[in-house]
Amino acid sequence: MKANVGSVERLIRVVLGVVLIALAVLGTLGPWMYTGIVLLVVGLVALVTGLVRWCPAWALFGVNTCSPKKA
């Protein structure tokens, strides 16, 4: 798997993932039954894709936010 998530996007994904997971675990977003599960799943996906620097959706659509390597 070739990295397709750049540095800035990686930071955003990791921070967003941690925040969403924390909100899900603490149950701070209302009384809806499945809100916590959805937040947990979305947070985990964001966190994992940020940590491994590869996003399957970006690969599917041909998006690459990594900066080009200098020769």
PDB file with SEQRES, HELIX, SHEET and CRYST1 records, atoms N, CA, C and O in Angstrom:
SEQRES   1 A   71  MET LYS ALA ASN VAL GLY SER VAL GLU ARG LEU ILE ARG          
SEQRES   2 A   71  VAL VAL LEU GLY VAL VAL LEU ILE ALA LEU ALA VAL LEU          
SEQRES   3 A   71  GLY THR LEU GLY PRO TRP MET TYR THR GLY ILE VAL LEU          
SEQRES   4 A   71  LEU VAL VAL GLY LEU VAL ALA LEU VAL THR GLY LEU VAL          
SEQRES   5 A   71  ARG TRP CYS PRO ALA TRP ALA LEU PHE GLY VAL ASN THR          
SEQRES   6 A   71  CYS SER PRO LYS LYS ALA                                      
HELIX    1 AA1 SER A    7  LEU A   26  1                                  20    
HELIX    2 AA2 THR A   35  VAL A   52  1                                  18    
HELIX    3 AA3 PRO A   56  PHE A   61  1                                   6    
CRYST1    1.000    1.000    1.000  90.00  90.00  90.00 P 1           1          
ATOM      1  N   MET A   1       0.842  -1.177   0.000  1.00  0.00           N  
ATOM      2  CA  MET A   1       0.000   0.000   0.000  1.00  0.00           C  
ATOM      3  C   MET A   1       0.885   1.237   0.000  1.00  0.00           C  
ATOM      4  O   MET A   1       1.698   1.437   0.902  1.00  0.00           O  
ATOM      5  N   LYS A   2       0.719   2.036  -0.993  1.00  0.00           N  
ATOM      6  CA  LYS A   2       1.469   3.281  -1.086  1.00  0.00           C  
ATOM      7  C   LYS A   2       0.698   4.371  -0.334  1.00  0.00           C  
ATOM      8  O   LYS A   2      -0.522   4.476  -0.462  1.00  0.00           O  
ATOM      9  N   ALA A   3       1.405   5.165   0.438  1.00  0.00           N  
ATOM     10  CA  ALA A   3       0.771   6.227   1.223  1.00  0.00           C  
ATOM     11  C   ALA A   3       0.052   7.202   0.306  1.00  0.00           C  
ATOM     12  O   ALA A   3       0.598   7.620  -0.715  1.00  0.00           O  
ATOM     13  N   ASN A   4      -1.183   7.569   0.672  1.00  0.00           N  
ATOM     14  CA  ASN A   4      -1.923   8.553  -0.100  1.00  0.00           C  
ATOM     15  C   ASN A   4      -2.553   9.624   0.790  1.00  0.00           C  
ATOM     16  O   ASN A   4      -3.398  10.396   0.335  1.00  0.00           O  
ATOM     17  N   VAL A   5      -2.143   9.669   2.057  1.00  0.00           N  
ATOM     18  CA  VAL A   5      -2.640  10.676   2.993  1.00  0.00           C  
ATOM     19  C   VAL A   5      -1.451  11.535   3.417  1.00  0.00           C  
ATOM     20  O   VAL A   5      -0.485  11.032   3.991  1.00  0.00           O  
ATOM     21  N   GLY A   6      -1.529  12.831   3.132  1.00  0.00           N  
ATOM     22  CA  GLY A   6      -0.439  13.752   3.444  1.00  0.00           C  
ATOM     23  C   GLY A   6      -0.352  14.114   4.914  1.00  0.00           C  
ATOM     24  O   GLY A   6      -1.189  13.703   5.718  1.00  0.00           O  
ATOM     25  N   SER A   7       0.661  14.883   5.258  1.00  0.00           N  
ATOM     26  CA  SER A   7       0.957  15.222   6.653  1.00  0.00           C  
ATOM     27  C   SER A   7      -0.159  16.001   7.336  1.00  0.00           C  
ATOM     28  O   SER A   7      -0.566  15.658   8.446  1.00  0.00           O  
ATOM     29  N   VAL A   8      -0.653  17.042   6.683  1.00  0.00           N  
ATOM     30  CA  VAL A   8      -1.702  17.868   7.281  1.00  0.00           C  
ATOM     31  C   VAL A   8      -2.987  17.060   7.424  1.00  0.00           C  
ATOM     32  O   VAL A   8      -3.643  17.102   8.465  1.00  0.00           O  
ATOM     33  N   GLU A   9      -3.336  16.335   6.387  1.00  0.00           N  
ATOM     34  CA  GLU A   9      -4.545  15.512   6.446  1.00  0.00           C  
ATOM     35  C   GLU A   9      -4.397  14.421   7.505  1.00  0.00           C  
ATOM     36  O   GLU A   9      -5.362  14.074   8.185  1.00  0.00           O  
ATOM     37  N   ARG A  10      -3.204  13.891   7.639  1.00  0.00           N  
ATOM     38  CA  ARG A  10      -2.941  12.863   8.643  1.00  0.00           C  
ATOM     39  C   ARG A  10      -3.193  13.405  10.039  1.00  0.00           C  
ATOM     40  O   ARG A  10      -3.846  12.751  10.853  1.00  0.00           O  
ATOM     41  N   LEU A  11      -2.681  14.591  10.319  1.00  0.00           N  
ATOM     42  CA  LEU A  11      -2.888  15.213  11.623  1.00  0.00           C  
ATOM     43  C   LEU A  11      -4.377  15.444  11.893  1.00  0.00           C  
ATOM     44  O   LEU A  11      -4.866  15.171  12.990  1.00  0.00           O  
ATOM     45  N   ILE A  12      -5.081  15.942  10.897  1.00  0.00           N  
ATOM     46  CA  ILE A  12      -6.521  16.191  11.044  1.00  0.00           C  
ATOM     47  C   ILE A  12      -7.267  14.890  11.317  1.00  0.00           C  
ATOM     48  O   ILE A  12      -8.132  14.844  12.191  1.00  0.00           O  
ATOM     49  N   ARG A  13      -6.941  13.835  10.578  1.00  0.00           N  
ATOM     50  CA  ARG A  13      -7.609  12.546  10.768  1.00  0.00           C  
ATOM     51  C   ARG A  13      -7.355  11.980  12.162  1.00  0.00           C  
ATOM     52  O   ARG A  13      -8.275  11.472  12.803  1.00  0.00           O  
ATOM     53  N   VAL A  14      -6.123  12.063  12.627  1.00  0.00           N  
ATOM     54  CA  VAL A  14      -5.794  11.514  13.944  1.00  0.00           C  
ATOM     55  C   VAL A  14      -6.507  12.296  15.046  1.00  0.00           C  
ATOM     56  O   VAL A  14      -7.101  11.697  15.943  1.00  0.00           O  
ATOM     57  N   VAL A  15      -6.455  13.611  14.985  1.00  0.00           N  
ATOM     58  CA  VAL A  15      -7.117  14.436  16.003  1.00  0.00           C  
ATOM     59  C   VAL A  15      -8.633  14.216  15.966  1.00  0.00           C  
ATOM     60  O   VAL A  15      -9.259  14.032  17.009  1.00  0.00           O  
ATOM     61  N   LEU A  16      -9.214  14.236  14.780  1.00  0.00           N  
ATOM     62  CA  LEU A  16     -10.651  14.012  14.641  1.00  0.00           C  
ATOM     63  C   LEU A  16     -11.036  12.626  15.157  1.00  0.00           C  
ATOM     64  O   LEU A  16     -12.045  12.474  15.845  1.00  0.00           O  
ATOM     65  N   GLY A  17     -10.232  11.622  14.824  1.00  0.00           N  
ATOM     66  CA  GLY A  17     -10.513  10.267  15.290  1.00  0.00           C  
ATOM     67  C   GLY A  17     -10.511  10.168  16.798  1.00  0.00           C  
ATOM     68  O   GLY A  17     -11.407   9.563  17.386  1.00  0.00           O  
ATOM     69  N   VAL A  18      -9.510  10.759  17.430  1.00  0.00           N  
ATOM     70  CA  VAL A  18      -9.418  10.718  18.894  1.00  0.00           C  
ATOM     71  C   VAL A  18     -10.600  11.449  19.529  1.00  0.00           C  
ATOM     72  O   VAL A  18     -11.175  10.964  20.503  1.00  0.00           O  
ATOM     73  N   VAL A  19     -10.965  12.601  18.990  1.00  0.00           N  
ATOM     74  CA  VAL A  19     -12.092  13.371  19.526  1.00  0.00           C  
ATOM     75  C   VAL A  19     -13.391  12.587  19.380  1.00  0.00           C  
ATOM     76  O   VAL A  19     -14.169  12.512  20.331  1.00  0.00           O  
ATOM     77  N   LEU A  20     -13.643  12.002  18.213  1.00  0.00           N  
ATOM     78  CA  LEU A  20     -14.879  11.248  18.007  1.00  0.00           C  
ATOM     79  C   LEU A  20     -14.949  10.008  18.891  1.00  0.00           C  
ATOM     80  O   LEU A  20     -16.012   9.675  19.415  1.00  0.00           O  
ATOM     81  N   ILE A  21     -13.832   9.335  19.056  1.00  0.00           N  
ATOM     82  CA  ILE A  21     -13.811   8.163  19.933  1.00  0.00           C  
ATOM     83  C   ILE A  21     -14.087   8.582  21.378  1.00  0.00           C  
ATOM     84  O   ILE A  21     -14.835   7.912  22.090  1.00  0.00           O  
ATOM     85  N   ALA A  22     -13.485   9.682  21.804  1.00  0.00           N  
ATOM     86  CA  ALA A  22     -13.716  10.176  23.163  1.00  0.00           C  
ATOM     87  C   ALA A  22     -15.185  10.549  23.370  1.00  0.00           C  
ATOM     88  O   ALA A  22     -15.765  10.228  24.408  1.00  0.00           O  
ATOM     89  N   LEU A  23     -15.784  11.221  22.396  1.00  0.00           N  
ATOM     90  CA  LEU A  23     -17.199  11.582  22.501  1.00  0.00           C  
ATOM     91  C   LEU A  23     -18.083  10.347  22.563  1.00  0.00           C  
ATOM     92  O   LEU A  23     -19.068  10.322  23.301  1.00  0.00           O  
ATOM     93  N   ALA A  24     -17.739   9.334  21.803  1.00  0.00           N  
ATOM     94  CA  ALA A  24     -18.531   8.107  21.806  1.00  0.00           C  
ATOM     95  C   ALA A  24     -18.417   7.381  23.140  1.00  0.00           C  
ATOM     96  O   ALA A  24     -19.410   6.897  23.683  1.00  0.00           O  
ATOM     97  N   VAL A  25     -17.198   7.311  23.659  1.00  0.00           N  
ATOM     98  CA  VAL A  25     -16.983   6.599  24.919  1.00  0.00           C  
ATOM     99  C   VAL A  25     -17.642   7.342  26.085  1.00  0.00           C  
ATOM    100  O   VAL A  25     -18.206   6.718  26.984  1.00  0.00           O  
ATOM    101  N   LEU A  26     -17.569   8.660  26.065  1.00  0.00           N  
ATOM    102  CA  LEU A  26     -18.154   9.448  27.152  1.00  0.00           C  
ATOM    103  C   LEU A  26     -19.664   9.613  27.009  1.00  0.00           C  
ATOM    104  O   LEU A  26     -20.341   9.975  27.972  1.00  0.00           O  
ATOM    105  N   GLY A  27     -20.196   9.351  25.820  1.00  0.00           N  
ATOM    106  CA  GLY A  27     -21.637   9.448  25.597  1.00  0.00           C  
ATOM    107  C   GLY A  27     -22.175  10.855  25.738  1.00  0.00           C  
ATOM    108  O   GLY A  27     -23.243  11.058  26.316  1.00  0.00           O  
ATOM    109  N   THR A  28     -21.449  11.827  25.218  1.00  0.00           N  
ATOM    110  CA  THR A  28     -21.826  13.232  25.421  1.00  0.00           C  
ATOM    111  C   THR A  28     -22.712  13.812  24.324  1.00  0.00           C  
ATOM    112  O   THR A  28     -23.066  14.989  24.388  1.00  0.00           O  
ATOM    113  N   LEU A  29     -23.071  13.036  23.344  1.00  0.00           N  
ATOM    114  CA  LEU A  29     -23.825  13.613  22.225  1.00  0.00           C  
ATOM    115  C   LEU A  29     -25.272  13.142  22.152  1.00  0.00           C  
ATOM    116  O   LEU A  29     -25.718  12.680  21.102  1.00  0.00           O  
ATOM    117  N   GLY A  30     -25.977  13.248  23.207  1.00  0.00           N  
ATOM    118  CA  GLY A  30     -27.410  13.039  23.157  1.00  0.00           C  
ATOM    119  C   GLY A  30     -27.881  11.637  23.481  1.00  0.00           C  
ATOM    120  O   GLY A  30     -27.089  10.720  23.701  1.00  0.00           O  
ATOM    121  N   PRO A  31     -29.184  11.502  23.504  1.00  0.00           N  
ATOM    122  CA  PRO A  31     -29.800  10.259  23.956  1.00  0.00           C  
ATOM    123  C   PRO A  31     -30.008   9.198  22.875  1.00  0.00           C  
ATOM    124  O   PRO A  31     -30.520   8.116  23.166  1.00  0.00           O  
ATOM    125  N   TRP A  32     -29.623   9.490  21.641  1.00  0.00           N  
ATOM    126  CA  TRP A  32     -29.887   8.515  20.585  1.00  0.00           C  
ATOM    127  C   TRP A  32     -29.075   7.259  20.805  1.00  0.00           C  
ATOM    128  O   TRP A  32     -27.904   7.315  21.182  1.00  0.00           O  
ATOM    129  N   MET A  33     -29.697   6.148  20.571  1.00  0.00           N  
ATOM    130  CA  MET A  33     -29.094   4.858  20.895  1.00  0.00           C  
ATOM    131  C   MET A  33     -27.843   4.557  20.075  1.00  0.00           C  
ATOM    132  O   MET A  33     -26.844   4.087  20.620  1.00  0.00           O  
ATOM    133  N   TYR A  34     -27.889   4.822  18.783  1.00  0.00           N  
ATOM    134  CA  TYR A  34     -26.796   4.420  17.904  1.00  0.00           C  
ATOM    135  C   TYR A  34     -25.790   5.520  17.623  1.00  0.00           C  
ATOM    136  O   TYR A  34     -24.833   5.289  16.883  1.00  0.00           O  
ATOM    137  N   THR A  35     -25.967   6.691  18.179  1.00  0.00           N  
ATOM    138  CA  THR A  35     -25.039   7.791  17.937  1.00  0.00           C  
ATOM    139  C   THR A  35     -23.634   7.428  18.383  1.00  0.00           C  
ATOM    140  O   THR A  35     -22.666   7.694  17.670  1.00  0.00           O  
ATOM    141  N   GLY A  36     -23.517   6.829  19.546  1.00  0.00           N  
ATOM    142  CA  GLY A  36     -22.212   6.452  20.066  1.00  0.00           C  
ATOM    143  C   GLY A  36     -21.512   5.426  19.199  1.00  0.00           C  
ATOM    144  O   GLY A  36     -20.299   5.498  19.006  1.00  0.00           O  
ATOM    145  N   ILE A  37     -22.271   4.464  18.670  1.00  0.00           N  
ATOM    146  CA  ILE A  37     -21.688   3.431  17.810  1.00  0.00           C  
ATOM    147  C   ILE A  37     -21.186   4.041  16.512  1.00  0.00           C  
ATOM    148  O   ILE A  37     -20.090   3.723  16.052  1.00  0.00           O  
ATOM    149  N   VAL A  38     -21.986   4.912  15.926  1.00  0.00           N  
ATOM    150  CA  VAL A  38     -21.590   5.566  14.678  1.00  0.00           C  
ATOM    151  C   VAL A  38     -20.349   6.421  14.894  1.00  0.00           C  
ATOM    152  O   VAL A  38     -19.419   6.373  14.090  1.00  0.00           O  
ATOM    153  N   LEU A  39     -20.323   7.200  15.969  1.00  0.00           N  
ATOM    154  CA  LEU A  39     -19.153   8.027  16.269  1.00  0.00           C  
ATOM    155  C   LEU A  39     -17.918   7.175  16.504  1.00  0.00           C  
ATOM    156  O   LEU A  39     -16.823   7.528  16.068  1.00  0.00           O  
ATOM    157  N   LEU A  40     -18.090   6.064  17.185  1.00  0.00           N  
ATOM    158  CA  LEU A  40     -16.965   5.179  17.448  1.00  0.00           C  
ATOM    159  C   LEU A  40     -16.395   4.604  16.155  1.00  0.00           C  
ATOM    160  O   LEU A  40     -15.178   4.576  15.972  1.00  0.00           O  
ATOM    161  N   VAL A  41     -17.260   4.150  15.265  1.00  0.00           N  
ATOM    162  CA  VAL A  41     -16.811   3.572  13.998  1.00  0.00           C  
ATOM    163  C   VAL A  41     -16.127   4.626  13.136  1.00  0.00           C  
ATOM    164  O   VAL A  41     -15.044   4.383  12.604  1.00  0.00           O  
ATOM    165  N   VAL A  42     -16.745   5.787  12.994  1.00  0.00           N  
ATOM    166  CA  VAL A  42     -16.158   6.857  12.184  1.00  0.00           C  
ATOM    167  C   VAL A  42     -14.829   7.311  12.790  1.00  0.00           C  
ATOM    168  O   VAL A  42     -13.866   7.555  12.063  1.00  0.00           O  
ATOM    169  N   GLY A  43     -14.777   7.422  14.103  1.00  0.00           N  
ATOM    170  CA  GLY A  43     -13.545   7.808  14.772  1.00  0.00           C  
ATOM    171  C   GLY A  43     -12.432   6.792  14.574  1.00  0.00           C  
ATOM    172  O   GLY A  43     -11.282   7.164  14.339  1.00  0.00           O  
ATOM    173  N   LEU A  44     -12.768   5.514  14.668  1.00  0.00           N  
ATOM    174  CA  LEU A  44     -11.767   4.469  14.455  1.00  0.00           C  
ATOM    175  C   LEU A  44     -11.238   4.473  13.025  1.00  0.00           C  
ATOM    176  O   LEU A  44     -10.038   4.310  12.803  1.00  0.00           O  
ATOM    177  N   VAL A  45     -12.131   4.658  12.058  1.00  0.00           N  
ATOM    178  CA  VAL A  45     -11.710   4.707  10.648  1.00  0.00           C  
ATOM    179  C   VAL A  45     -10.781   5.899  10.429  1.00  0.00           C  
ATOM    180  O   VAL A  45      -9.732   5.762   9.798  1.00  0.00           O  
ATOM    181  N   ALA A  46     -11.161   7.062  10.945  1.00  0.00           N  
ATOM    182  CA  ALA A  46     -10.320   8.252  10.792  1.00  0.00           C  
ATOM    183  C   ALA A  46      -8.965   8.060  11.462  1.00  0.00           C  
ATOM    184  O   ALA A  46      -7.935   8.427  10.897  1.00  0.00           O  
ATOM    185  N   LEU A  47      -8.960   7.495  12.645  1.00  0.00           N  
ATOM    186  CA  LEU A  47      -7.710   7.279  13.375  1.00  0.00           C  
ATOM    187  C   LEU A  47      -6.806   6.284  12.655  1.00  0.00           C  
ATOM    188  O   LEU A  47      -5.613   6.539  12.491  1.00  0.00           O  
ATOM    189  N   VAL A  48      -7.356   5.169  12.229  1.00  0.00           N  
ATOM    190  CA  VAL A  48      -6.536   4.145  11.564  1.00  0.00           C  
ATOM    191  C   VAL A  48      -5.995   4.651  10.232  1.00  0.00           C  
ATOM    192  O   VAL A  48      -4.817   4.455   9.934  1.00  0.00           O  
ATOM    193  N   THR A  49      -6.834   5.297   9.427  1.00  0.00           N  
ATOM    194  CA  THR A  49      -6.341   5.799   8.140  1.00  0.00           C  
ATOM    195  C   THR A  49      -5.293   6.887   8.334  1.00  0.00           C  
ATOM    196  O   THR A  49      -4.385   7.025   7.515  1.00  0.00           O  
ATOM    197  N   GLY A  50      -5.410   7.657   9.408  1.00  0.00           N  
ATOM    198  CA  GLY A  50      -4.390   8.657   9.696  1.00  0.00           C  
ATOM    199  C   GLY A  50      -3.082   8.034  10.149  1.00  0.00           C  
ATOM    200  O   GLY A  50      -2.006   8.505   9.782  1.00  0.00           O  
ATOM    201  N   LEU A  51      -3.171   6.987  10.938  1.00  0.00           N  
ATOM    202  CA  LEU A  51      -1.960   6.343  11.443  1.00  0.00           C  
ATOM    203  C   LEU A  51      -1.221   5.553  10.367  1.00  0.00           C  
ATOM    204  O   LEU A  51       0.010   5.555  10.336  1.00  0.00           O  
ATOM    205  N   VAL A  52      -1.950   4.884   9.493  1.00  0.00           N  
ATOM    206  CA  VAL A  52      -1.283   4.082   8.458  1.00  0.00           C  
ATOM    207  C   VAL A  52      -1.012   4.872   7.181  1.00  0.00           C  
ATOM    208  O   VAL A  52      -0.345   4.377   6.273  1.00  0.00           O  
ATOM    209  N   ARG A  53      -1.529   6.099   7.109  1.00  0.00           N  
ATOM    210  CA  ARG A  53      -1.315   7.007   5.964  1.00  0.00           C  
ATOM    211  C   ARG A  53      -1.855   6.466   4.650  1.00  0.00           C  
ATOM    212  O   ARG A  53      -1.362   6.830   3.582  1.00  0.00           O  
ATOM    213  N   TRP A  54      -2.854   5.606   4.714  1.00  0.00           N  
ATOM    214  CA  TRP A  54      -3.471   5.068   3.504  1.00  0.00           C  
ATOM    215  C   TRP A  54      -4.969   5.032   3.695  1.00  0.00           C  
ATOM    216  O   TRP A  54      -5.463   4.519   4.699  1.00  0.00           O  
ATOM    217  N   CYS A  55      -5.696   5.579   2.728  1.00  0.00           N  
ATOM    218  CA  CYS A  55      -7.146   5.621   2.777  1.00  0.00           C  
ATOM    219  C   CYS A  55      -7.695   4.866   1.572  1.00  0.00           C  
ATOM    220  O   CYS A  55      -7.390   5.230   0.437  1.00  0.00           O  
ATOM    221  N   PRO A  56      -8.493   3.827   1.787  1.00  0.00           N  
ATOM    222  CA  PRO A  56      -9.027   3.065   0.663  1.00  0.00           C  
ATOM    223  C   PRO A  56      -9.929   3.907  -0.244  1.00  0.00           C  
ATOM    224  O   PRO A  56      -9.949   3.695  -1.457  1.00  0.00           O  
ATOM    225  N   ALA A  57     -10.664   4.843   0.316  1.00  0.00           N  
ATOM    226  CA  ALA A  57     -11.521   5.705  -0.512  1.00  0.00           C  
ATOM    227  C   ALA A  57     -10.671   6.583  -1.427  1.00  0.00           C  
ATOM    228  O   ALA A  57     -10.995   6.757  -2.601  1.00  0.00           O  
ATOM    229  N   TRP A  58      -9.585   7.135  -0.889  1.00  0.00           N  
ATOM    230  CA  TRP A  58      -8.687   7.949  -1.718  1.00  0.00           C  
ATOM    231  C   TRP A  58      -8.069   7.101  -2.817  1.00  0.00           C  
ATOM    232  O   TRP A  58      -7.924   7.565  -3.949  1.00  0.00           O  
ATOM    233  N   ALA A  59      -7.703   5.868  -2.501  1.00  0.00           N  
ATOM    234  CA  ALA A  59      -7.125   4.971  -3.511  1.00  0.00           C  
ATOM    235  C   ALA A  59      -8.149   4.661  -4.606  1.00  0.00           C  
ATOM    236  O   ALA A  59      -7.805   4.620  -5.787  1.00  0.00           O  
ATOM    237  N   LEU A  60      -9.391   4.445  -4.215  1.00  0.00           N  
ATOM    238  CA  LEU A  60     -10.453   4.141  -5.181  1.00  0.00           C  
ATOM    239  C   LEU A  60     -10.672   5.291  -6.158  1.00  0.00           C  
ATOM    240  O   LEU A  60     -10.876   5.066  -7.351  1.00  0.00           O  
ATOM    241  N   PHE A  61     -10.630   6.522  -5.652  1.00  0.00           N  
ATOM    242  CA  PHE A  61     -10.872   7.694  -6.498  1.00  0.00           C  
ATOM    243  C   PHE A  61      -9.602   8.304  -7.073  1.00  0.00           C  
ATOM    244  O   PHE A  61      -9.676   9.284  -7.815  1.00  0.00           O  
ATOM    245  N   GLY A  62      -8.447   7.752  -6.751  1.00  0.00           N  
ATOM    246  CA  GLY A  62      -7.190   8.246  -7.287  1.00  0.00           C  
ATOM    247  C   GLY A  62      -6.690   9.527  -6.663  1.00  0.00           C  
ATOM    248  O   GLY A  62      -5.927  10.265  -7.286  1.00  0.00           O  
ATOM    249  N   VAL A  63      -7.109   9.802  -5.438  1.00  0.00           N  
ATOM    250  CA  VAL A  63      -6.698  11.019  -4.739  1.00  0.00           C  
ATOM    251  C   VAL A  63      -5.428  10.730  -3.954  1.00  0.00           C  
ATOM    252  O   VAL A  63      -5.305   9.677  -3.328  1.00  0.00           O  
ATOM    253  N   ASN A  64      -4.483  11.666  -3.987  1.00  0.00           N  
ATOM    254  CA  ASN A  64      -3.250  11.545  -3.222  1.00  0.00           C  
ATOM    255  C   ASN A  64      -2.897  12.912  -2.673  1.00  0.00           C  
ATOM    256  O   ASN A  64      -2.616  13.837  -3.435  1.00  0.00           O  
ATOM    257  N   THR A  65      -2.910  13.047  -1.346  1.00  0.00           N  
ATOM    258  CA  THR A  65      -2.628  14.342  -0.729  1.00  0.00           C  
ATOM    259  C   THR A  65      -1.196  14.432  -0.212  1.00  0.00           C  
ATOM    260  O   THR A  65      -0.835  15.410   0.442  1.00  0.00           O  
ATOM    261  N   CYS A  66      -0.382  13.426  -0.499  1.00  0.00           N  
ATOM    262  CA  CYS A  66       1.037  13.476  -0.124  1.00  0.00           C  
ATOM    263  C   CYS A  66       1.764  14.478  -1.007  1.00  0.00           C  
ATOM    264  O   CYS A  66       1.454  14.623  -2.189  1.00  0.00           O  
ATOM    265  N   SER A  67       2.732  15.164  -0.421  1.00  0.00           N  
ATOM    266  CA  SER A  67       3.518  16.085  -1.238  1.00  0.00           C  
ATOM    267  C   SER A  67       4.443  15.295  -2.138  1.00  0.00           C  
ATOM    268  O   SER A  67       4.925  14.232  -1.749  1.00  0.00           O  
ATOM    269  N   PRO A  68       4.699  15.797  -3.336  1.00  0.00           N  
ATOM    270  CA  PRO A  68       5.587  15.070  -4.265  1.00  0.00           C  
ATOM    271  C   PRO A  68       7.001  15.009  -3.699  1.00  0.00           C  
ATOM    272  O   PRO A  68       7.474  15.964  -3.082  1.00  0.00           O  
ATOM    273  N   LYS A  69       7.664  13.889  -3.913  1.00  0.00           N  
ATOM    274  CA  LYS A  69       9.045  13.727  -3.422  1.00  0.00           C  
ATOM    275  C   LYS A  69       9.992  14.544  -4.284  1.00  0.00           C  
ATOM    276  O   LYS A  69       9.870  14.601  -5.508  1.00  0.00           O  
ATOM    277  N   LYS A  70      10.950  15.177  -3.596  1.00  0.00           N  
ATOM    278  CA  LYS A  70      11.943  15.985  -4.319  1.00  0.00           C  
ATOM    279  C   LYS A  70      13.041  15.078  -4.875  1.00  0.00           C  
ATOM    280  O   LYS A  70      13.518  14.171  -4.194  1.00  0.00           O  
ATOM    281  N   ALA A  71      13.423  15.333  -6.088  1.00  0.00           N  
ATOM    282  CA  ALA A  71      14.444  14.496  -6.721  1.00  0.00           C  
ATOM    283  C   ALA A  71      15.836  14.996  -6.459  1.00  0.00           C  
ATOM    284  O   ALA A  71      16.805  14.397  -6.925  1.00  0.00           O  
TER     285      ALA A  71                                                      
END                                                                             
